């Protein structure tokens, strides 16, 4: 029996029998006791020492006593105060149940009806508390108790009482992710609208699975990231009433004056929301945004002539031809969409192109040679090279993209020739071999001008140490390129998973995905899923799965509702785990662009590039979006940025061709697609843009010949 347990029993006296300690999520300790006379259970919360240093107990007791006067079935009231082992404790009724936090983490997602019910109960409880001049100031999923279909508010006034009874500058108390901005800045005394902001945070999290403003506490102080608008709720759920979305958006306003005036206002709005299954089904089936392509796409005589020629020469049915035409004229629709959407106001200028002097601090990482015929091992070598490319880019070094490195390597160019083609000052090449649980790497950093070995190392280590190996290589290479022994330790990448097997699977998947074809992307998707099976909290696996699925959708020109929902779910899960992952934001932007929500797509692409501006796919798709809305100058600028990152990538040429086609510069579009190596039915977008461009320059026979492989594949 602990000293605290014994002293707590002594403080309670004979009236209560202390039974056991409960697990606690926070710094306080929780105990269950039972009344000896009526056999009723009570809960005892012993406050932590760090929160009670220099506490003015009389002031604290007075504030808690005022809370005890609040009588409402949705509020768990304090019954008594005491001190044990020098620590204050609060006694409340014991209510069996789970916290909302436990419910969200451990059980299936809440239904919309359950979410609205919880939100209504909490709003009504807050209204009663505020009417009694009491603020909560720490409303979060851990202070909402779910019991027998009721949502009860706990710890009312505790944080306010603690803060009022302690010296200014004491250690922070509360959950930072649910605090209103004015609570963090201290610019104004918080009022009831701070609780309404927390209500909005909880509503947003229940609907999307992520907090709208994640924050951390470091050394007793809240660390807040730069402010960003929360991602739209409609990215994750399409069944949420617009009235509820508007209400949540208002409560999350940074300025308290823009929030609802009272919790009663919130409760009244919630009473008007229809959460019946029929209403939800109707909302889910109704697009939240009007698609940009709202009319049949095949509209020109030339296009009709090509389809007729294909029908005659290949003797295809009209049903098959309809499928061909749908894909064939997708890019034509970009021009149609331009008249249906006004481009957004000028954005902040794109990130500047690398200056010529930056070449001196540049490199490329080639796929590592693998002594094996196993495709998984070969792709592991490619994936490890991609990993090092990304890490070096995060050091601020100019690193040519992995797709360009792989494309030029496939042309059987020597490493020095690859480096000269890409215009880099160094090249990292090497070999990899894995034997059981051991990995062997032999690496060299070479000068393309004379082949001099600038750095070299051999690693023969257990696979479980792969993160450490990657860190060692990255620090060494960055140090050589930057002209100092080793870069700052802060640049070391944190482990993203504790499961080495999951990390290996992601590296293999990255290698497969870099191949760019649908077949290889499907191989990658299988491995990302396997990695998630091993570690469901592996954020990058979720993000890469979302982006790879989006790439397959783009290549196949197929965007079924189920596939878009899958992309959205994986990307949202990744963002909930780690909002810094650019791939997840890019995948969400792709979905919204496909659904015709161009403004949202614009916003999401910007979020992706703010997090990582070295991803060519983000710049390329961002450029295609600009072309889709008729802003061709911006489209070319963005795609130029993509080509700078991936000079030899086939995708970059395809993006160029799509923009030229949208401008009706058919010859330029055809030239761009003709420069793409190995263009066939597996590169649908490029091939179809090529066909459309041939139609544009009236080369119908060539268009039919180019489309034939696509037809044969049907």
C-alpha positions as CSV (number, residue, x, y, z in Angstrom):
1,X,0.0,0.0,0.0
2,X,1.5,3.4,-1.0
3,X,1.9,6.2,1.4
4,X,-0.6,8.3,-0.5
5,X,-3.2,5.5,-0.3
6,X,-2.8,5.2,3.5
7,X,-2.8,9.0,4.0
8,X,-5.8,9.4,1.8
9,X,-7.7,6.8,3.8
10,X,-6.8,8.5,7.0
11,X,-8.0,11.9,5.6
12,X,-11.4,10.3,4.6
13,X,-11.9,8.8,8.0
14,X,-14.4,6.1,8.8
15,X,-17.2,7.5,6.5
16,X,-15.5,6.1,3.3
17,X,-13.6,2.9,2.5
18,X,-10.9,3.5,-0.1
19,X,-11.0,0.6,-2.6
20,X,-8.5,1.0,-5.4
21,X,-6.6,3.4,-7.7
22,X,-7.8,3.9,-11.3
23,X,-5.6,4.4,-14.3
24,X,-5.3,8.1,-15.1
25,X,-4.5,9.8,-18.4
26,X,-3.2,13.0,-16.9
27,X,-0.9,14.0,-14.0
28,X,-3.6,13.7,-11.4
29,X,-4.3,10.4,-9.6
30,X,-7.8,8.8,-9.4
31,X,-9.2,6.6,-6.6
32,X,-12.5,4.8,-6.0
33,X,-13.9,4.8,-2.5
34,X,-17.3,3.7,-1.1
35,X,-19.6,5.2,1.5
36,X,-20.0,2.8,4.4
37,X,-23.6,3.8,5.2
38,X,-25.3,4.0,1.7
39,X,-22.7,1.8,-0.2
40,X,-22.4,4.5,-2.9
41,X,-19.2,4.8,-4.9
42,X,-17.3,8.1,-5.1
43,X,-14.4,9.3,-7.2
44,X,-11.4,11.0,-5.6
45,X,-9.1,13.1,-7.8
46,X,-5.7,13.9,-6.1
47,X,-4.1,16.9,-7.9
48,X,-0.5,16.5,-9.0
49,X,2.3,18.2,-7.1
50,X,3.4,20.2,-10.2
51,X,0.0,21.9,-10.4
52,X,-0.3,22.7,-6.7
53,X,3.1,24.3,-5.9
54,X,2.4,27.6,-4.1
55,X,-1.3,27.0,-4.3
56,X,-3.5,29.3,-2.2
57,X,-5.7,26.6,-0.9
58,X,-8.4,28.9,0.6
59,X,-8.8,30.7,-2.7
60,X,-8.9,27.3,-4.5
61,X,-11.5,25.9,-2.1
62,X,-13.7,29.0,-2.4
63,X,-13.8,28.7,-6.2
64,X,-14.6,25.0,-6.1
65,X,-17.3,25.6,-3.6
66,X,-19.0,28.0,-6.0
67,X,-18.9,25.3,-8.7
68,X,-20.7,22.9,-6.3
69,X,-23.7,25.2,-6.3
70,X,-24.3,24.3,-10.0
71,X,-27.1,21.7,-10.1
72,X,-27.6,20.0,-13.5
73,X,-27.8,16.4,-14.6
74,X,-25.2,16.9,-17.3
75,X,-22.5,18.2,-14.9
76,X,-20.6,16.0,-12.4
77,X,-20.4,18.2,-9.3
78,X,-17.7,18.4,-6.6
79,X,-18.9,17.0,-3.2
80,X,-16.0,17.7,-0.9
81,X,-12.4,19.0,-0.7
82,X,-9.6,17.7,1.3
83,X,-5.8,17.3,1.7
84,X,-3.7,14.1,1.9
85,X,0.1,13.9,1.9
86,X,0.1,17.7,1.3
87,X,-1.9,17.4,-1.9
88,X,-5.4,18.7,-2.4
89,X,-8.1,16.3,-3.6
90,X,-11.7,16.7,-4.9
91,X,-14.4,14.1,-4.3
92,X,-17.2,13.7,-6.9
93,X,-19.9,11.1,-7.5
94,X,-18.5,8.0,-9.3
95,X,-20.2,7.7,-12.7
96,X,-19.3,4.4,-14.5
97,X,-18.5,5.0,-18.2
98,X,-15.7,6.0,-20.5
99,X,-14.3,9.4,-21.4
100,X,-15.0,10.7,-24.9
101,X,-11.2,10.4,-25.5
102,X,-11.3,6.7,-24.8
103,X,-14.4,6.3,-26.9
104,X,-12.7,8.0,-29.9
105,X,-9.5,6.0,-29.6
106,X,-10.7,2.5,-28.7
107,X,-14.0,2.0,-30.4
108,X,-15.6,2.3,-33.9
109,X,-16.3,5.9,-35.2
110,X,-19.4,7.6,-33.7
111,X,-22.4,8.0,-35.9
112,X,-23.6,11.5,-36.9
113,X,-26.6,11.1,-34.6
114,X,-24.3,10.2,-31.7
115,X,-22.0,13.1,-32.4
116,X,-24.8,15.6,-32.5
117,X,-26.3,14.2,-29.3
118,X,-23.0,14.6,-27.5
119,X,-22.5,18.1,-28.8
120,X,-26.0,19.1,-27.7
121,X,-25.5,17.7,-24.2
122,X,-22.2,19.5,-23.7
123,X,-23.6,22.8,-25.1
124,X,-26.6,22.5,-22.7
125,X,-24.3,21.8,-19.7
126,X,-22.0,24.7,-20.6
127,X,-25.0,27.0,-20.9
128,X,-26.1,26.1,-17.3
129,X,-22.5,26.6,-16.0
130,X,-22.2,30.0,-17.7
131,X,-25.5,31.1,-16.4
132,X,-24.1,30.4,-13.0
133,X,-21.0,32.5,-13.7
134,X,-18.8,29.4,-14.0
135,X,-16.3,28.8,-16.8
136,X,-14.7,25.4,-17.5
137,X,-11.6,26.5,-19.5
138,X,-10.5,22.9,-20.1
139,X,-13.3,21.3,-22.1
140,X,-11.7,18.4,-24.0
141,X,-12.5,14.8,-24.8
142,X,-10.9,13.8,-21.5
143,X,-13.4,15.9,-19.4
144,X,-16.5,14.6,-21.2
145,X,-17.8,11.3,-19.7
146,X,-20.1,9.0,-21.7
147,X,-22.4,7.0,-19.4
148,X,-25.6,5.2,-20.4
149,X,-26.0,7.3,-23.6
150,X,-25.5,10.5,-21.7
151,X,-22.6,12.9,-22.1
152,X,-21.5,14.5,-18.7
153,X,-19.2,17.4,-18.2
154,X,-16.5,16.7,-15.5
155,X,-13.9,18.9,-13.8
156,X,-16.0,22.1,-14.2
157,X,-14.1,25.1,-12.9
158,X,-11.1,23.1,-11.7
159,X,-8.6,24.6,-14.1
160,X,-9.9,28.1,-13.6
161,X,-9.7,27.6,-9.8
162,X,-6.1,26.3,-10.0
163,X,-4.9,29.1,-12.2
164,X,-6.6,31.7,-10.0
165,X,-5.1,30.3,-6.9
166,X,-1.5,30.1,-8.2
167,X,1.2,32.7,-8.9
168,X,1.4,34.1,-12.4
169,X,3.8,32.2,-14.6
170,X,3.1,28.8,-13.0
171,X,3.2,25.5,-14.9
172,X,0.5,25.3,-17.6
173,X,-2.6,23.3,-16.7
174,X,-5.0,21.8,-19.3
175,X,-5.0,20.2,-22.7
176,X,-3.4,22.7,-25.1
177,X,-5.1,21.5,-28.3
178,X,-8.5,22.8,-27.1
179,X,-7.5,26.2,-25.7
180,X,-8.8,29.3,-27.4
181,X,-6.2,31.7,-28.9
182,X,-6.9,34.3,-26.2
183,X,-6.0,31.7,-23.5
184,X,-2.6,31.2,-25.1
185,X,-1.7,34.9,-25.7
186,X,-3.1,36.4,-22.5
187,X,-4.3,39.4,-24.6
188,X,-7.7,39.3,-23.0
189,X,-9.4,37.6,-20.0
190,X,-11.2,34.5,-21.3
191,X,-14.9,34.4,-21.1
192,X,-17.6,31.9,-22.0
193,X,-16.5,32.1,-25.6
194,X,-13.3,30.3,-24.8
195,X,-15.4,27.2,-23.8
196,X,-17.3,27.5,-27.0
197,X,-14.0,27.4,-29.0
198,X,-13.2,24.2,-27.1
199,X,-16.6,22.8,-28.0
200,X,-15.8,23.5,-31.7
201,X,-12.5,21.7,-31.4
202,X,-14.3,18.6,-30.0
203,X,-16.9,18.8,-32.7
204,X,-14.3,19.0,-35.4
205,X,-12.3,16.1,-34.0
206,X,-15.3,13.8,-33.6
207,X,-16.2,14.4,-37.3
208,X,-12.7,14.3,-38.9
209,X,-10.6,12.3,-36.5
210,X,-8.1,15.1,-35.9
211,X,-7.7,18.2,-33.8
212,X,-8.1,21.5,-35.7
213,X,-5.1,23.1,-34.0
214,X,-2.7,20.5,-32.6
215,X,-0.3,22.0,-29.9
216,X,2.2,20.6,-27.5
217,X,3.5,21.6,-24.0
218,X,7.3,22.0,-23.6
219,X,8.8,22.9,-20.2
220,X,5.4,23.9,-18.9
221,X,4.7,26.2,-21.8
222,X,2.4,25.7,-24.8
223,X,4.1,25.5,-28.2
224,X,1.8,26.6,-31.0
225,X,2.5,26.0,-34.7
226,X,1.9,29.0,-37.1
227,X,-1.8,29.4,-37.5
228,X,-3.5,27.6,-40.4
229,X,-7.2,27.3,-41.3
230,X,-8.4,23.8,-40.4
231,X,-8.9,21.5,-43.3
232,X,-12.5,21.5,-44.5
233,X,-14.7,18.9,-42.8
234,X,-16.1,17.9,-46.2
235,X,-12.7,16.4,-47.0
236,X,-13.5,13.5,-44.7
237,X,-17.3,13.4,-44.4
238,X,-20.0,14.2,-46.9
239,X,-23.0,13.5,-44.6
240,X,-22.5,16.5,-42.3
241,X,-25.2,19.2,-42.6
242,X,-24.0,22.5,-43.9
243,X,-25.7,24.2,-40.8
244,X,-23.4,22.2,-38.5
245,X,-20.3,22.9,-40.5
246,X,-21.1,26.6,-40.4
247,X,-21.7,26.5,-36.7
248,X,-18.4,24.7,-36.0
249,X,-16.5,27.1,-38.3
250,X,-17.9,30.0,-36.3
251,X,-16.9,28.5,-32.9
252,X,-13.3,28.1,-34.2
253,X,-12.9,31.7,-35.1
254,X,-9.7,33.2,-33.7
255,X,-11.5,36.4,-32.7
256,X,-14.0,35.7,-29.8
257,X,-16.3,38.4,-31.3
258,X,-16.9,36.1,-34.3
259,X,-18.0,33.2,-32.3
260,X,-21.6,32.5,-31.1
261,X,-22.6,34.6,-28.2
262,X,-23.6,31.7,-25.9
263,X,-23.8,28.0,-25.6
264,X,-27.6,28.4,-25.7
265,X,-27.2,29.7,-29.3
266,X,-25.3,26.5,-30.2
267,X,-27.9,24.3,-28.5
268,X,-30.7,26.0,-30.4
269,X,-29.0,25.5,-33.8
270,X,-28.4,21.8,-33.0
271,X,-32.1,21.3,-32.3
272,X,-32.8,22.2,-36.0
273,X,-30.4,19.7,-37.5
274,X,-31.9,16.6,-39.1
275,X,-29.7,13.5,-38.3
276,X,-32.1,10.9,-39.6
277,X,-30.7,8.1,-41.8
278,X,-32.7,9.4,-44.7
279,X,-31.3,12.9,-44.4
280,X,-27.7,11.6,-44.0
281,X,-28.1,9.4,-47.1
282,X,-29.4,12.4,-49.2
283,X,-26.5,14.6,-48.1
284,X,-24.0,11.8,-48.8
285,X,-25.3,11.4,-52.3
286,X,-25.5,15.1,-53.1
287,X,-22.2,16.5,-54.3
288,X,-21.0,19.3,-52.0
289,X,-19.6,21.1,-55.0
290,X,-20.7,21.4,-58.6
291,X,-18.1,19.6,-60.8
292,X,-16.2,21.8,-63.1
293,X,-17.0,19.6,-66.1
294,X,-20.8,19.8,-66.2
295,X,-21.5,19.0,-69.9
296,X,-20.7,16.2,-72.4
297,X,-17.1,16.6,-73.4
298,X,-16.9,15.3,-76.9
299,X,-18.1,18.4,-78.8
300,X,-15.9,18.9,-81.9
301,X,-16.2,17.6,-85.4
302,X,-12.6,16.4,-85.3
303,X,-13.1,14.4,-82.2
304,X,-16.2,12.8,-83.6
305,X,-14.4,12.0,-86.8
306,X,-11.6,10.2,-84.9
307,X,-14.0,8.1,-82.9
308,X,-15.9,7.2,-86.1
309,X,-12.6,6.2,-87.8
310,X,-11.6,4.0,-84.8
311,X,-15.1,2.3,-84.9
312,X,-14.7,1.6,-88.6
313,X,-11.1,0.3,-88.5
314,X,-11.2,-1.6,-85.3
315,X,-14.8,-2.7,-85.4
316,X,-15.6,-1.8,-81.8
317,X,-19.0,-1.5,-80.2
318,X,-20.4,1.8,-79.3
319,X,-20.3,0.9,-75.6
320,X,-16.5,0.3,-75.8
321,X,-16.1,3.5,-77.8
322,X,-17.9,5.4,-75.1
323,X,-15.3,4.3,-72.6
324,X,-12.5,5.3,-75.0
325,X,-14.0,8.6,-75.7
326,X,-14.5,9.4,-72.0
327,X,-10.8,8.9,-71.5
328,X,-9.8,10.4,-74.8
329,X,-11.4,13.8,-74.1
330,X,-10.6,14.2,-70.4
331,X,-7.9,16.8,-71.1
332,X,-10.1,18.6,-73.6
333,X,-12.4,19.3,-70.6
334,X,-9.8,21.4,-69.0
335,X,-10.6,24.2,-71.5
336,X,-14.3,23.7,-70.9
337,X,-13.7,24.1,-67.1
338,X,-11.9,27.4,-67.6
339,X,-15.2,29.2,-68.3
340,X,-16.9,27.7,-65.2
341,X,-14.5,28.9,-62.5
342,X,-12.9,32.3,-61.8
343,X,-9.2,31.9,-60.9
344,X,-8.5,32.7,-57.2
345,X,-6.9,36.0,-56.3
346,X,-3.1,36.1,-56.9
347,X,-1.4,33.9,-54.5
348,X,2.0,34.5,-52.8
349,X,4.6,34.1,-55.5
350,X,6.0,30.6,-56.2
351,X,9.2,29.7,-54.4
352,X,12.1,31.0,-56.4
353,X,14.0,28.8,-58.9
354,X,17.4,27.6,-57.6
355,X,20.1,30.0,-58.6
356,X,23.0,28.9,-60.7
357,X,25.3,29.0,-57.6
358,X,23.1,26.4,-55.9
359,X,24.6,23.8,-58.3
360,X,27.7,23.7,-56.1
361,X,25.6,22.3,-53.3
362,X,23.7,19.7,-55.4
363,X,23.7,16.0,-55.8
364,X,21.7,13.1,-57.1
365,X,21.2,9.7,-55.4
366,X,21.1,6.8,-57.9
367,X,19.1,3.6,-57.1
368,X,21.5,1.3,-55.4
369,X,22.7,-1.8,-57.2
370,X,21.4,-5.0,-55.7
371,X,23.1,-8.4,-55.9
372,X,19.8,-10.2,-56.3
373,X,17.2,-11.1,-58.8
374,X,14.4,-10.7,-56.2
375,X,12.3,-7.7,-57.3
376,X,11.5,-6.8,-53.7
377,X,15.2,-6.6,-52.9
378,X,15.9,-4.5,-56.1
379,X,13.1,-2.1,-55.1
380,X,14.5,-1.9,-51.6
381,X,17.7,-0.6,-53.1
382,X,15.7,2.0,-55.1
383,X,13.6,2.8,-52.0
384,X,16.6,3.4,-49.8
385,X,18.0,5.8,-52.4
386,X,14.7,7.6,-52.4
387,X,14.7,7.9,-48.6
388,X,18.2,9.4,-48.7
389,X,17.1,11.8,-51.4
390,X,14.3,13.1,-49.2
391,X,16.4,13.4,-46.2
392,X,19.1,15.4,-48.0
393,X,16.5,17.7,-49.5
394,X,15.2,18.4,-46.0
395,X,18.8,19.6,-45.2
396,X,18.4,22.3,-47.8
397,X,20.6,20.6,-50.3
398,X,19.5,20.7,-54.0
399,X,18.8,17.1,-54.8
400,X,17.6,16.0,-58.2
401,X,14.4,13.9,-57.9
402,X,14.4,10.1,-57.7
403,X,12.2,9.7,-60.8
404,X,14.9,11.5,-62.9
405,X,17.6,9.4,-61.4
406,X,15.7,6.2,-62.1
407,X,14.8,7.3,-65.7
408,X,18.3,8.0,-66.7
409,X,19.7,4.9,-65.0
410,X,17.2,2.9,-67.0
411,X,18.8,4.4,-70.1
412,X,22.0,2.6,-69.0
413,X,23.9,5.8,-68.6
414,X,27.0,5.7,-66.5
415,X,26.7,7.4,-63.1
416,X,29.0,10.3,-64.1
417,X,26.9,10.8,-67.3
418,X,23.7,10.9,-65.2
419,X,25.3,13.6,-63.0
420,X,26.4,15.7,-66.0
421,X,22.9,15.3,-67.6
422,X,21.3,16.6,-64.5
423,X,23.9,19.3,-63.8
424,X,24.8,18.3,-60.3
425,X,28.1,18.7,-58.5
426,X,28.2,15.2,-57.0
427,X,26.6,11.8,-57.3
428,X,25.9,9.2,-54.6
429,X,26.1,5.7,-55.9
430,X,26.5,2.3,-54.3
431,X,25.4,-1.3,-53.8
432,X,23.1,-3.0,-51.3
433,X,22.9,-6.6,-50.2
434,X,20.6,-8.1,-47.5
435,X,21.2,-11.4,-45.8
436,X,18.7,-12.4,-43.3
437,X,18.5,-9.7,-40.6
438,X,21.7,-8.0,-41.8
439,X,22.1,-5.3,-44.4
440,X,25.4,-4.5,-46.3
441,X,25.9,-1.1,-48.0
442,X,28.9,0.0,-49.9
443,X,28.5,3.7,-50.9
444,X,30.6,6.4,-52.6
445,X,30.1,10.1,-53.3
446,X,31.7,10.9,-56.6
447,X,32.6,14.0,-58.6
448,X,31.2,13.9,-62.1
449,X,34.0,16.0,-63.5
450,X,36.9,13.6,-62.8
451,X,35.3,10.7,-61.0
452,X,37.1,11.6,-57.7
453,X,35.8,9.8,-54.6
454,X,34.7,12.6,-52.3
455,X,33.4,10.3,-49.6
456,X,32.9,6.6,-49.1
457,X,31.7,4.2,-46.4
458,X,30.7,0.6,-45.9
459,X,28.0,-0.4,-43.5
460,X,27.4,-4.0,-42.3
461,X,24.7,-3.7,-39.6
462,X,21.4,-5.3,-38.4
463,X,18.3,-4.3,-40.4
464,X,16.8,-3.0,-37.1
465,X,19.5,-0.2,-37.2
466,X,18.4,1.0,-40.6
467,X,17.2,4.4,-39.2
468,X,20.6,4.9,-37.6
469,X,22.4,4.0,-40.8
470,X,20.3,6.5,-42.8
471,X,21.1,9.2,-40.3
472,X,24.8,8.5,-40.5
473,X,24.8,8.6,-44.3
474,X,22.7,11.8,-44.4
475,X,24.8,13.6,-41.9
476,X,28.1,12.6,-43.6
477,X,26.9,13.5,-47.2
478,X,25.3,16.8,-46.1
479,X,28.5,17.7,-44.2
480,X,30.7,17.1,-47.3
481,X,28.4,19.1,-49.6
482,X,28.0,21.9,-47.1
483,X,31.7,22.0,-46.5
484,X,31.7,21.2,-42.8
485,X,32.3,17.9,-40.9
486,X,28.6,17.4,-39.9
487,X,25.4,19.3,-40.1
488,X,23.4,20.4,-37.0
489,X,22.1,17.5,-34.9
490,X,18.6,19.0,-35.1
491,X,18.4,17.9,-38.8
492,X,18.4,14.2,-37.8
493,X,15.2,12.6,-38.9
494,X,13.1,11.1,-36.1
495,X,12.0,7.5,-36.2
496,X,8.5,7.3,-37.7
497,X,7.8,3.7,-36.6
498,X,9.2,1.4,-34.0
499,X,8.6,-1.6,-36.3
500,X,11.7,-2.2,-38.5
501,X,9.7,-4.6,-40.7
502,X,7.2,-1.8,-41.4
503,X,9.9,0.6,-42.4
504,X,11.4,-2.0,-44.8
505,X,8.1,-2.5,-46.4
506,X,7.7,1.2,-46.9
507,X,11.2,1.5,-48.5
508,X,10.3,-1.4,-50.8
509,X,7.0,0.2,-51.7
510,X,8.7,3.5,-52.4
511,X,11.0,1.7,-54.9
512,X,8.0,0.1,-56.6
513,X,6.1,3.4,-56.7
514,X,9.0,5.2,-58.3
515,X,8.6,3.0,-61.4
516,X,5.5,5.0,-62.2
517,X,3.4,2.4,-64.0
518,X,0.0,1.2,-62.7
519,X,1.4,-2.3,-62.2
520,X,4.3,-1.2,-60.0
521,X,2.1,1.3,-58.1
522,X,-0.3,-1.6,-57.2
523,X,2.8,-3.6,-55.9
524,X,3.6,-0.5,-53.8
525,X,0.1,-0.2,-52.5
526,X,0.1,-3.8,-51.3
527,X,3.3,-3.1,-49.3
528,X,2.1,0.1,-47.8
529,X,-1.0,-1.8,-46.6
530,X,1.3,-4.5,-45.2
531,X,3.3,-1.9,-43.4
532,X,0.1,-0.4,-41.9
533,X,-0.9,-3.9,-40.7
534,X,2.3,-4.0,-38.7
535,X,2.0,-0.5,-37.4
536,X,-1.4,1.2,-37.8
537,X,0.1,4.5,-36.5
538,X,2.8,4.7,-39.2
539,X,1.8,8.1,-40.6
540,X,4.0,8.0,-43.7
541,X,2.7,4.6,-44.8
542,X,-0.9,6.1,-44.7
543,X,0.3,9.2,-46.7
544,X,2.2,7.2,-49.3
545,X,-0.8,4.8,-49.7
546,X,-3.1,7.8,-50.3
547,X,-0.7,9.3,-52.9
548,X,0.0,6.1,-54.7
549,X,-3.7,5.3,-55.0
550,X,-4.2,8.8,-56.3
551,X,-1.5,8.2,-58.9
552,X,-3.2,5.0,-60.0
553,X,-6.4,6.9,-60.3
554,X,-4.7,9.6,-62.5
555,X,-2.9,7.0,-64.7
556,X,-6.0,4.9,-65.2
557,X,-8.2,8.0,-65.7
558,X,-10.6,6.3,-63.2
559,X,-11.9,8.2,-60.2
560,X,-14.7,6.1,-58.7
561,X,-16.4,7.4,-55.5
562,X,-15.0,4.4,-53.6
563,X,-11.5,5.1,-54.7
564,X,-11.7,8.8,-53.9
565,X,-13.2,7.9,-50.5
566,X,-10.2,5.5,-49.9
567,X,-7.7,8.2,-50.8
568,X,-9.4,10.7,-48.5
569,X,-9.6,8.2,-45.6
570,X,-5.9,7.3,-45.8
571,X,-4.7,10.9,-46.3
572,X,-6.9,12.1,-43.4
573,X,-5.5,9.4,-41.1
574,X,-2.0,10.4,-42.1
575,X,-2.7,14.0,-41.3
576,X,-4.2,13.1,-38.0
577,X,-1.0,11.3,-37.1
578,X,1.4,13.8,-38.6
579,X,0.2,16.9,-40.3
580,X,3.7,17.7,-41.7
581,X,3.4,15.0,-44.5
582,X,3.1,16.7,-47.9
583,X,2.1,13.6,-49.7
584,X,-1.1,13.4,-47.6
585,X,-2.1,17.0,-48.4
586,X,-1.3,16.4,-52.1
587,X,-3.5,13.4,-52.2
588,X,-6.4,15.3,-50.7
589,X,-5.9,18.1,-53.1
590,X,-6.1,15.6,-56.0
591,X,-9.4,14.3,-54.7
592,X,-10.9,17.8,-54.4
593,X,-9.7,18.8,-57.9
594,X,-11.2,15.7,-59.4
595,X,-14.5,16.5,-57.6
596,X,-14.4,20.0,-59.0
597,X,-13.8,21.8,-55.7
598,X,-11.1,23.9,-57.3
599,X,-10.7,26.5,-54.5
600,X,-10.3,23.8,-51.9
601,X,-7.8,22.0,-54.1
602,X,-5.8,25.2,-54.5
603,X,-5.8,25.6,-50.7
604,X,-4.7,22.0,-50.1
605,X,-1.9,22.1,-52.7
606,X,-0.5,25.2,-51.0
607,X,-0.6,23.4,-47.7
608,X,1.4,20.5,-49.3
609,X,4.0,22.8,-50.7
610,X,4.3,24.8,-47.5
611,X,5.4,21.5,-45.9
612,X,7.7,20.2,-48.6
613,X,8.4,22.3,-51.7
614,X,10.7,19.6,-53.2
615,X,7.9,17.2,-54.3
616,X,7.6,17.4,-58.1
617,X,4.2,15.7,-58.2
618,X,2.7,18.4,-56.0
619,X,4.0,21.2,-58.3
620,X,2.9,19.3,-61.4
621,X,-0.6,18.6,-60.3
622,X,-0.8,22.2,-58.9
623,X,0.1,23.4,-62.4
624,X,-2.5,21.2,-64.0
625,X,-5.1,22.7,-61.7
626,X,-4.1,26.2,-62.8
627,X,-4.5,25.1,-66.4
628,X,-7.9,23.6,-65.6
629,X,-9.1,27.1,-64.5
630,X,-7.5,28.8,-67.5
631,X,-4.5,30.4,-65.8
632,X,-1.9,29.0,-68.2
633,X,0.9,31.3,-67.3
634,X,0.8,30.1,-63.7
635,X,0.4,26.6,-64.9
636,X,3.7,26.8,-66.9
637,X,5.5,28.4,-63.9
638,X,4.5,25.6,-61.6
639,X,5.3,22.9,-64.0
640,X,8.7,24.5,-64.7
641,X,9.3,24.1,-61.0
642,X,8.4,20.4,-61.2
643,X,10.7,20.0,-64.2
644,X,13.5,21.7,-62.2
645,X,13.1,19.1,-59.5
646,X,12.7,16.2,-61.9
647,X,14.4,17.2,-65.2
648,X,14.1,13.7,-66.7
649,X,10.7,12.6,-65.4
650,X,8.2,11.5,-68.0
651,X,5.4,12.9,-65.8
652,X,6.8,16.4,-66.1
653,X,6.7,16.2,-69.9
654,X,3.1,14.9,-69.7
655,X,2.1,17.9,-67.5
656,X,3.6,20.3,-70.0
657,X,1.7,18.6,-72.8
658,X,-1.6,18.9,-70.9
659,X,-1.1,22.6,-70.4
660,X,-0.2,23.2,-74.1
661,X,-3.2,21.2,-75.1
662,X,-5.4,23.4,-72.9
663,X,-4.0,26.4,-74.7
664,X,-4.8,24.7,-78.0
665,X,-1.1,24.7,-78.9
666,X,-1.5,21.3,-80.3
667,X,1.9,21.0,-82.0
668,X,3.8,21.9,-78.8
669,X,1.6,19.4,-76.9
670,X,2.4,16.7,-79.4
671,X,6.1,17.4,-79.3
672,X,6.1,17.2,-75.5
673,X,4.4,13.8,-75.5
674,X,6.6,12.5,-78.3
675,X,9.6,13.1,-76.0
676,X,8.2,10.7,-73.4
677,X,10.1,7.4,-73.5
678,X,8.2,4.1,-73.5
679,X,4.8,5.9,-73.9
680,X,2.1,3.2,-74.1
681,X,-1.2,2.2,-72.7
682,X,0.3,2.1,-69.2
683,X,0.8,5.9,-69.3
684,X,-2.7,6.8,-70.1
685,X,-2.6,10.5,-69.5
686,X,0.4,11.1,-71.7
687,X,-0.8,8.8,-74.4
688,X,-4.3,10.3,-74.5
689,X,-2.9,13.8,-74.6
690,X,-0.7,12.7,-77.4
691,X,-3.7,11.3,-79.3
692,X,-5.7,14.5,-78.7
693,X,-2.8,16.6,-79.9
694,X,-2.6,14.6,-83.1
695,X,-6.3,15.3,-83.6
696,X,-5.7,18.9,-83.0
697,X,-3.1,19.0,-85.9
698,X,-5.4,16.9,-88.1
699,X,-3.3,13.8,-88.1
700,X,-6.2,11.4,-87.7
701,X,-4.5,8.3,-88.9
702,X,-1.6,8.8,-86.5
703,X,-4.2,9.3,-83.7
704,X,-5.9,6.1,-84.5
705,X,-2.6,4.2,-84.7
706,X,-1.5,5.6,-81.3
707,X,-4.8,4.8,-79.7
708,X,-4.8,1.1,-80.9
709,X,-2.8,-0.2,-78.0
710,X,-5.2,1.4,-75.6
711,X,-8.1,-0.3,-77.4
712,X,-6.3,-3.7,-77.4
713,X,-5.9,-3.4,-73.6
714,X,-9.7,-3.1,-73.1
